[in-house]
């Protein structure tokens, strides 16, 4: 009987180990295949420049906050997400300015334009680019306080490469917010991230989709839930359990960070 129990235990362990290995390979396969970051795959386009004060230069060094939005085949959801994002930035501009100044310990800013939005098109095959151009054309009047730019990866390279391209493009900005094109996290959560960065003086602050957990659990398939939990377990084992939602696409960075080695915090 004891031999049977030992046999079952050893086989269960082997199956679990094989499953975890398969999950790790599945998750990290794109990163392993991508040998290097290819700058020839990137095209930049300035979509809109807001009006400056007389004599004021249009310099990237003047932005306090850059919003980096990776997008792949988001023809329908991207315009809706941009509309809510711009509406929030416009209505909360004064408060966000004060928060950014506290984070950066600045008394005043050099520019009247403190925000830029950088959409990174990751080789979309639908009408993502045309819908973005149409959005800018239709909302030009409401964009009088923010600059909008487009970074296009000519070949689909994955979300990681898209985020990296966007962060490199806005590296001269002082803060950078990474957020998903599907609006999975409300843009109003930016206020909480800034407050937490002020309080903790962290270099990176992670958002969380905990409030959507129950709804997502109902909508996700069993296999996807199983893979997700296995991945979270693996990541938590590596970095500790303080970050509950490692895959949340809502993260605030001090944009001059050269790596992710700085202090981080869950908001």
N, C-alpha and C positions, 0 to 999 in steps of 0.2 A: 504493500500500500504506500509506504514511504517513497519507494522507488518511482511509483506512478505519479505521486505528487511532485517529486523533484523533476520528473520528465515534463510534466505539464508546465511547471514554473519556468523551466529553461526554454521551452518552446514559446510560451507567452512573451517572455522577455525578448526572444529573437524576433518575433513578429512585431512587437512594439518598436524595437530598434530599427528594423527594416522599414517600418511605416514612417518613423521620424526621419530617416535618411532620405526616403522618397519625397517627403514634404520639403526638406531643406533643398534638395536638388531642384524640385519644381519651382520653388520661390526664387532661388538664386541663379537659376540657369541663364536668364538674360544678362545678368551682371557678369557671369563667367564668360559668356560668349563675346561680350563687348570688350575688345582689346584696349581701346583707347578712345578718348573724346575727340571726335572729328570736327574741327572748326570749318571745314569745307562744306559740311552738311547744313550750315546755318545761314539764314538770310534774315536781315533786319529791315524793318519798315516803320517809319514814323507815321502813325495814323492821325494824331491830333495834338497840336500844341495850344494850350490855353493862352489867352492874352496876358502879357506881362505889363508891369508898370513901365513907364517911359525910361528907356535906357537900360532896362534890366536884361541881362543875358540869359539865354536858355541853356543852363548848365546842369548836368546830372549831379554835380557836387552839391547842389542846393536842395535836393529832395530830402525830406526827413523820412518818408516812408514809401517804399515801393511794394506794390502788390503783384506777386508772381502767380499766374494762373495757367498751369499746364492743361492743354485741351486736346483730346483726340476724338474726332467724330462727335462733336458737341454742337452741331448746327442748331438744334432746338433748345437745348438747356442753357447754352452760354449767354444768349441775349437776355434771358430772364434773370440769370445770376448777375450779370453786369448791371442791369437796371436796379436791382435791389442794393447792390454794392455801392453804386454811384449815389443813389438816394440816401443811403446811410452816411457816406462820407460827406455829402453836402450838408445834411441836417446836423451832423455832429462835428463839423470841421473845427470849431473853436475848442471844444473839449478835447478832441484828438490832438490838436496842436499843443495844448497845455501838457497833455500826457507825454507826448513825444519829447517835448522840451525837458520834462522832469526826468525821463529815462536817460536822455543824452546830456543832461545838466547844462542846458543852453538857456541863456536869458532872452535871446531873440534869434530870428532866422534871417538868412540872406535873401530869400526869395518869397514872393507872394504865392508861388505855386509850390506846395509842399508834398503833393502826392503824385505818383505816376502809377499807371496800371500797365503791366507787361503781360500780354497774352502769349503763351508759347504753343504754337500749333505743331503738334507732334506728327507730322506727315498725314494729316487727316485725308480721307478719301471721299468725304461728303462735302457739304457746302459750308463748313465751319468758317473758312476765310471770307466767303462772300457774305455770310450772315453777320460777321463782325464788321465788315466794311459798311454794310447796310445800317447796322446799329449806330455806328459813329456818325453816319450821314444824317440819320433821323434825330439823333440826340445832341447834335453839335452845340446847341445853345445851352444845354444843361451841363456841358463839359467845360464850362468856363473857369473851372478851378483845378482841373486835373489834366495831366498829359497822358496820352494813350499810345502804346507802341506794340508792335507785333514782331515776335521772333518765330521764324518758321524753320523746323527741321525738315529738310527735303525728303529724307527717308525716316519712316517710323522707327524710333529708337527706344521707346519705353518711357515710362513716367519719370524714372530717375534721371535719364539724360535730359528730358525736357525741363525738369526742375533745375538741374545743373546749368543748362544753357541760360535760363532766365536769371538765375542768381549771379552768374558771371556777367550778364549784360547790365545788371543794375548794381554791380559791386561798389560803385562809387556813392550809392545812396547810403544813408546812415542806418536805416532799419529796413528789413524786408519781411513781408508777410507772405507765406506760401498758403494758398487756398485752392480747393478743387473747383472745377468748372461746373459741377453739378449742384453746387450750393449745399453740400451735405452738412456743413456747419454754418450756422447763421453768422453773417458778417458782423452783427452787433456784439459777438463774442470777442471782437478785437479789443473792446474796452476792458474786459476782464484780463486779457493777456497783457495789455500795457500796464494795468494796475499791479499785476503780479510781478512783472519785470521791474517796476519801480520799487516794490517792497523787497524783492529778493536780490536785485542787482544781478540777476542771471543773464547769461549771454544768449540762451535759447529758452523759449517757453513753449510747451506743447499744449494744444487744445485737446478736448475730449468730446466724444460723441456718446457719452454714457446715457444722456437723456433719450437717445434713439435706440438704445440697446434692445428693449422689449419689442418694439415695432420691427426692428431688423431681424430679431430672432424668429418672428412669425413668417417673414418674407423669405429668409434664406433657406436653401436646401440643406438636407442633413449632411451631405458630403462637404459642402462649402463650410458649414459650421464646424465640422470635424477638422478640416484642414486649417481653418482660422484658429481654433483653440490650440492645435498642435504647434502652429507657428508662434502664437503668443507665449506658449509655454517655453519654447526654445529661446525666444528673444528675452523673456523675463529671466531665464537662467543665465543669460550672458550679461545683461545690464542691470539686473535687480528688478524688484517689483514695484518701484515707485511710479513708473509710467504705465498707466492702465490701458491706454489706447495708442500703441506705437504706430498704428497705420492711419491715424487721423491726419488728413491732409491740411490741417490748420495749425501752422507753426510760425512763431515770430522769432526772428533772428536779428542780432546785431550784424548788419550786412557786411562789415569788414572782417568777419571771422574767416580765417583761412582753413579751419577744420571744425569738426564737431567736438573738439576737445575741451571747450569751455564749459562753464556751469550750466546745467539745464534744470528745468523745473516743470512739473505738471500743473496746469491752471485748473 
